Structures are given as C-alpha cells and as structure tokens.
Amino acid sequence: MNNKVAICRKEHFNAAHRLHNPLWSDEKNKVVFGLCNNKNYHGHNYELIVKVIGCIEPETGFVIDIKTMSDLIKEKVLDRFDHKNLNLDVAEFEHLNPTAENIAVVIYNILRPFIQEGLELKVTLYETERNFVEYPY
C-alpha cells in the first residue's frame, strides 16, 4: 500500500521589488522588464503554497506536522519577506533579480534544510492571480 500524501500550506505575504539588471542600460531594462522596472519599485500580494510529499508516519498519522510546517514558514519566510522591499531588505536579492522564479527558488532553499530528508518539497508562488511559478518542476 502506497501511503504517499502531499501536505500543503497556503500563506500570503506582501512585498515590493524592482526587476532590473545593473549590467544593462536603462533603455534595455525598460524594454525587457517594462513596468516591473519602475525605479521606485512596485508591489505584489504574493500567495505561497508550500507542499511536502512523503509517506504517512504510522505512529503519528502525519507526513509532517502541519503546525510545525506553518511555524517554519512563518519564521523563515513570512517574517523575512512580508512588507519588505525584496531588493533592499532581503539579503538573498542583493545581487539576484527578485523575479517570481528567483523568489520561489530562494524560498525553497531557505526551507529545504528544515524539512526531513526523504520528504519532497515543492514551492508554488503566485505573483498575481494568473501568474505563478513552481519549483522544483
């Protein structure tokens, strides 16, 4: 019997960012990133889904304790990203363009060390209602 189950936690955070490549001219940045290159930044109401996949532990009936998962996401991600300017306030984006793709990878890398080995981790990040990324794919 395969007792592999996906446990998902949905969270929300607000953050500002600017998509910009400092190696490019202002003109090229505007062409490539459009309104997302606003020099005064712009914000999103991000929706985050963290999924942990694994077999049910027979003694607890859990794949992972959802309360532990919730606390981990709050401490490691929400407290770090919510109501922040990602370019200015989050060290991971000092030299990394805070695209939705990069934000999802950063969140994955922050959480992965705290998820038990043998459990799969997936991050889905909605930048808008219609635009989202998944990592890993």
N, C-alpha and C positions, 0 to 999 in steps of 0.2 A: 504494500500500500504506500503510495506517494503522498506524504503529508506536507508537501511544499506549498507554502502560502505566502502571499505578498501582504505586508502590513504597510499602510500609507498614512502619513500625517500631512495635513494641509495647513500651511501657515501663510502669513501675509506680512509684507514689510513695504515701507515707502522709502525711496531713495532717489537722489539726483545723480546725474552723471553727464559727461560730455564725451562723445566719440570723436577722437582726434589722434592723428599720427603726427608727432612733432617733427618727424623727418620729412614731411610733405609741406608744400606751400599751403597758404590759407585757401587759395583757389581750389587746389586738388582736394583738400579736406572737405570743402563745401560741396564739391561735386560728388564725392564718394559717400559722405555721411549726411548730407542735406541738413534738415532742421536739427538733427541729433548732434550737429557740430556747433550749436549755439554757444558762443564764448561765455555766456552767463549760466550755462548748464540748463537742464530740464529734468523733470521728474517722472517717475512711474510708480504705480501701485502694483508692486510685484506679488504674484501668487506663487508660492513654493510648495511643491509636493515632494516629500522625501519617502521613498519606497525601500523597504527592507524585505528581502526574499530569502526564505530558508525553510527548513523543516520544523515542524512543531516539536518543542521540547516536551517529552512525555510527563515529566514531573510537574511542570507549571501550566502546560497547555498553550504556552506562548511561543511565538517565533522570537519576539523581543517584547519586553515590557513597554507598552505604548506610553506610559507616564515617563519612563526613563528616556525614551526616544524624544518625547515632547520637551523635556527639560534640557536635553542635549542640544536640540535645535535652537531653543530659546537662548541658551548660554553661548553657544558657539557661533550662531548665525544671526539671529534676530538682534541680540544686544550689540552686535558688531556692525550690522548693516542698516538697521531701521532708523529712519530720519537722519541719514548721513549723506554726505556728498561722497560718492564712491571714489572719485578721482583724488579728493583731498584728504578724506578721513580714514580710508581703509588701505592699510599698508600694501596689501596684495596688488592694488591697482596703481601704485606709484609709477610703475613702468609697464603696466599692462592695460590695454584699452578695455574699459569695462562694458564690453558688448554682452548681450544676453548669453552668448556661448561661453565667454570667459567667466562670467559670473557663475554660471552653472558648474563649470569645472572647478572653480575656486571653492564653491560650497561643498562639492563632492570631496575635494582634497582636505578640507577642514574636518569634515565628518568621518571620513573613512577610517582614521586611526582609532576611533571610539566605537566602531561597530565590530562586533565579534568576528574574528576570522572564520571563514566558511559561510558567512551570510553575504548575500549580494546587496549592493546599494545602488539605487538609481535616483537621480535628481531630475525633476521636471520644473522648469521655471517659466512662468507666464509673464512676459513683459507687458503685453496688452491682452485683452480678451481673445484676440485672434492670432497673436504671435507668441509662440513658445518654443523652447528648446528642451531636449532630453539628453542627459549624459549619465553613464555611457550609453551609447546606442548599439 
